[in-house]
């Protein structure tokens, strides 16, 4: 029996209102970060933090480009991002076509090995990396190319490169996997919920780490004060590893969704 037209409209209005509220909540951290960039120095450190600048200013942007060479850094980042993205699209497109359309010996095992290499080592690597950057000796300073003589400690450089790879590989596996688990009619809502969770993390995690750094006096004169924040990141990485293990167990059982097989179905 079909519902009355009025009831259907009210239900649709309620769903749309809830989605708009979630969208606003998802965009709030980005909007607040933009607002902070126009605040006078020190205003964003107040608690509770203000939502809007009391006296909007462009001084932060002027100082950023004048003192840090941001224009050159932005150009370097843009060049690297475009190059890496283009190369990734080329390689991943060919690999995706091979796994989806071609039938060759060892295809299923190779796909399982790819998933293991992308998901499990990425989560495992995050645990020691946060501790490495906290406790390991900095090592020699390495000059950075395309800069005005900028030098970075070897340990920090290695950790940054590996973390960049880790954070690139995890979404490359987890986001496409959603289409295997969620019905097509709910796929948009699933991706929206994932984006919402990410944005909540973007908003809350820096605040928590900032409170740790302030409470333990972190700074150039007291670098050990950064350790609690690094342990917080390590705990989050351990939690991610736990969920990865639980997902692997679920996909190894009779109710699997086919995440470990390129065809989406377990071979007979």
C-alpha positions as CSV (number, residue, x, y, z in Angstrom):
1,X,0.0,0.0,0.0
2,X,1.4,3.4,-1.0
3,X,1.9,6.1,1.5
4,X,-0.1,9.4,1.3
5,X,1.4,12.1,-0.8
6,X,1.7,14.4,2.2
7,X,3.5,11.8,4.4
8,X,5.9,11.1,1.5
9,X,6.7,14.7,1.1
10,X,7.4,15.2,4.8
11,X,9.6,12.1,4.9
12,X,11.6,13.5,1.9
13,X,11.9,16.9,3.5
14,X,13.2,15.3,6.7
15,X,15.7,13.2,4.9
16,X,16.9,16.3,2.9
17,X,17.1,18.4,6.0
18,X,19.2,15.7,7.7
19,X,21.5,15.5,4.7
20,X,21.9,19.2,4.6
21,X,22.8,19.2,8.3
22,X,25.4,16.5,7.8
23,X,26.8,18.4,4.8
24,X,27.1,21.6,6.9
25,X,28.9,19.6,9.7
26,X,31.2,18.1,7.1
27,X,32.1,21.5,5.7
28,X,32.4,23.2,9.1
29,X,36.1,22.3,9.7
30,X,37.2,23.6,6.3
31,X,35.2,26.8,6.8
32,X,36.7,27.3,10.2
33,X,40.3,26.8,8.9
34,X,39.6,29.4,6.3
35,X,38.3,31.8,9.0
36,X,41.4,31.2,11.1
37,X,43.6,32.2,8.3
38,X,42.1,35.8,8.5
39,X,42.4,36.0,12.3
40,X,45.1,38.2,14.0
41,X,48.0,36.3,15.5
42,X,47.1,34.4,18.6
43,X,43.3,34.8,18.3
44,X,42.8,31.2,17.1
45,X,44.6,29.8,20.2
46,X,41.9,31.1,22.6
47,X,39.6,28.6,24.2
48,X,36.9,28.2,23.2
49,X,38.2,29.1,19.7
50,X,36.3,31.9,18.0
51,X,34.3,31.1,14.9
52,X,35.0,34.4,13.1
53,X,37.9,36.8,13.2
54,X,37.3,39.9,15.3
55,X,39.4,42.0,12.9
56,X,39.9,40.2,9.5
57,X,43.5,40.7,8.2
58,X,45.7,39.5,5.4
59,X,48.9,39.7,7.5
60,X,49.1,35.9,7.8
61,X,49.1,35.5,4.0
62,X,51.6,38.3,3.5
63,X,54.0,36.9,6.1
64,X,53.5,33.4,4.7
65,X,54.7,34.4,1.2
66,X,57.3,36.9,2.4
67,X,59.1,34.8,5.0
68,X,58.7,31.2,3.9
69,X,59.0,31.2,0.1
70,X,55.5,29.7,-0.1
71,X,55.2,30.5,-3.8
72,X,58.1,28.2,-4.6
73,X,56.9,25.5,-2.2
74,X,53.5,25.7,-3.8
75,X,55.0,25.3,-7.3
76,X,57.1,22.3,-6.1
77,X,54.0,20.7,-4.5
78,X,52.0,21.3,-7.6
79,X,54.6,19.8,-9.9
80,X,55.0,16.7,-7.7
81,X,51.2,16.3,-7.3
82,X,50.5,16.5,-11.0
83,X,53.4,14.1,-11.8
84,X,52.5,11.5,-9.2
85,X,48.8,11.7,-10.0
86,X,49.4,11.3,-13.7
87,X,51.7,8.4,-13.2
88,X,49.3,6.7,-10.8
89,X,46.4,7.1,-13.2
90,X,48.5,5.5,-16.0
91,X,49.7,2.6,-14.0
92,X,46.5,2.0,-12.0
93,X,44.3,2.2,-15.1
94,X,46.3,-0.5,-16.8
95,X,46.5,-2.7,-13.7
96,X,42.7,-2.3,-13.1
97,X,42.0,-3.3,-16.7
98,X,44.2,-6.4,-16.3
99,X,42.5,-7.5,-13.1
100,X,39.0,-6.8,-14.3
101,X,39.1,-8.0,-17.9
102,X,42.0,-10.4,-18.4
103,X,42.2,-14.0,-17.2
104,X,45.7,-15.2,-16.5
105,X,47.3,-17.7,-14.2
106,X,47.8,-16.5,-10.6
107,X,45.4,-13.6,-11.1
108,X,43.5,-14.2,-7.8
109,X,46.6,-14.7,-5.7
110,X,48.3,-11.6,-7.2
111,X,45.2,-9.5,-6.4
112,X,45.2,-10.8,-2.8
113,X,48.9,-10.0,-2.5
114,X,48.3,-6.5,-3.9
115,X,45.6,-5.9,-1.3
116,X,47.8,-7.2,1.5
117,X,50.7,-5.0,0.4
118,X,48.4,-1.9,0.3
119,X,46.4,-2.3,3.4
120,X,48.2,-4.3,6.1
121,X,51.8,-2.9,5.7
122,X,50.4,0.6,5.4
123,X,48.7,0.3,8.8
124,X,51.6,-1.5,10.4
125,X,54.1,1.1,9.0
126,X,52.2,4.0,10.7
127,X,52.9,2.6,14.2
128,X,56.7,2.8,14.2
129,X,56.9,5.9,12.0
130,X,55.2,8.1,14.7
131,X,57.6,6.7,17.3
132,X,60.6,7.0,15.0
133,X,60.1,10.7,14.4
134,X,59.8,11.2,18.2
135,X,62.7,9.2,19.6
136,X,65.1,8.4,16.8
137,X,68.2,10.7,16.3
138,X,67.6,13.3,13.6
139,X,70.6,12.2,11.5
140,X,72.4,14.5,9.0
141,X,70.7,17.4,7.3
142,X,69.7,16.7,3.7
143,X,69.5,19.6,1.2
144,X,66.1,19.8,-0.5
145,X,66.1,20.3,-4.3
146,X,64.2,23.3,-5.9
147,X,64.6,25.3,-2.6
148,X,66.8,28.1,-1.4
149,X,69.2,25.9,0.5
150,X,66.5,24.3,2.8
151,X,67.8,21.3,4.7
152,X,65.8,18.6,6.5
153,X,67.0,16.0,9.0
154,X,67.3,12.6,7.4
155,X,65.0,10.9,9.9
156,X,62.2,13.4,9.4
157,X,62.6,13.2,5.6
158,X,62.3,9.4,5.6
159,X,59.2,9.5,7.9
160,X,57.5,12.2,5.8
161,X,58.0,10.2,2.6
162,X,56.8,7.0,4.1
163,X,53.8,8.6,5.7
164,X,52.9,10.2,2.4
165,X,52.9,6.8,0.8
166,X,50.9,5.3,3.6
167,X,48.2,8.0,3.6
168,X,48.0,7.7,-0.2
169,X,47.6,3.9,-0.3
170,X,45.0,3.5,2.4
171,X,42.2,5.5,0.7
172,X,43.3,4.0,-2.7
173,X,42.1,0.6,-1.3
174,X,39.4,1.5,1.2
175,X,37.3,3.9,-0.9
176,X,36.8,1.6,-3.9
177,X,36.0,-1.3,-1.5
178,X,32.9,0.5,-0.4
179,X,31.2,-0.3,-3.7
180,X,31.6,-4.0,-2.9
181,X,29.9,-3.7,0.5
182,X,27.2,-1.1,0.0
183,X,24.2,-1.4,-2.3
184,X,24.3,0.9,-5.3
185,X,21.2,2.8,-4.2
186,X,23.0,3.8,-0.9
187,X,26.5,4.3,-2.3
188,X,26.3,8.1,-2.3
189,X,25.2,8.2,1.3
190,X,28.0,5.8,2.2
191,X,30.7,8.0,0.6
192,X,29.1,11.1,2.2
193,X,29.3,9.4,5.7
194,X,32.9,8.5,5.1
195,X,33.6,12.1,4.1
196,X,31.8,13.3,7.2
197,X,33.9,11.1,9.5
198,X,37.1,12.3,7.8
199,X,36.1,15.9,8.3
200,X,35.2,15.4,11.9
201,X,38.7,13.9,12.4
202,X,40.2,16.9,10.6
203,X,38.5,19.1,13.1
204,X,39.1,17.2,16.3
205,X,42.5,15.5,16.0
206,X,44.5,18.8,15.6
207,X,42.7,20.2,18.6
208,X,43.5,17.2,20.7
209,X,47.2,17.2,19.6
210,X,47.4,20.9,20.2
211,X,46.1,20.5,23.7
212,X,48.7,17.8,24.3
213,X,51.5,20.0,23.0
214,X,50.4,22.9,25.1
215,X,50.0,20.8,28.3
216,X,53.4,19.2,27.9
217,X,55.2,22.4,26.8
218,X,56.2,21.2,23.4
219,X,58.5,23.5,21.4
220,X,62.0,23.9,20.0
221,X,63.5,24.2,23.5
222,X,61.5,21.1,24.7
223,X,61.0,18.7,21.8
224,X,60.1,15.9,24.2
225,X,56.8,17.6,24.7
226,X,55.7,16.4,21.3
227,X,55.9,12.8,22.5
228,X,52.3,12.5,23.9
229,X,50.9,13.8,20.7
230,X,52.9,11.2,18.7
231,X,51.6,8.5,21.1
232,X,48.1,9.7,20.4
233,X,48.7,9.3,16.6
234,X,50.2,5.9,17.3
235,X,47.1,4.9,19.2
236,X,44.9,6.0,16.3
237,X,47.1,3.9,13.9
238,X,46.8,0.9,16.2
239,X,43.0,1.3,16.1
240,X,43.1,1.5,12.3
241,X,45.2,-1.7,12.3
242,X,42.6,-3.4,14.5
243,X,39.7,-2.5,12.1
244,X,41.8,-3.7,9.2
245,X,42.3,-7.0,10.8
246,X,38.6,-7.3,11.6
247,X,37.7,-6.5,8.0
248,X,40.1,-9.1,6.8
249,X,38.6,-11.7,9.1
250,X,35.1,-10.8,7.9
251,X,36.1,-11.1,4.3
252,X,37.7,-14.5,4.9
253,X,34.5,-15.9,6.2
254,X,31.3,-17.3,4.6
255,X,29.6,-13.8,4.6
256,X,32.4,-12.2,2.6
257,X,31.6,-9.4,0.1
258,X,34.3,-10.4,-2.3
259,X,36.9,-7.7,-1.4
260,X,39.8,-10.1,-1.7
261,X,38.9,-11.1,-5.3
262,X,39.1,-8.9,-8.4
263,X,35.8,-10.2,-9.8
264,X,34.0,-9.5,-6.5
265,X,33.1,-13.2,-6.1
266,X,34.9,-16.1,-4.5
267,X,36.0,-18.6,-7.2
268,X,34.3,-22.0,-7.1
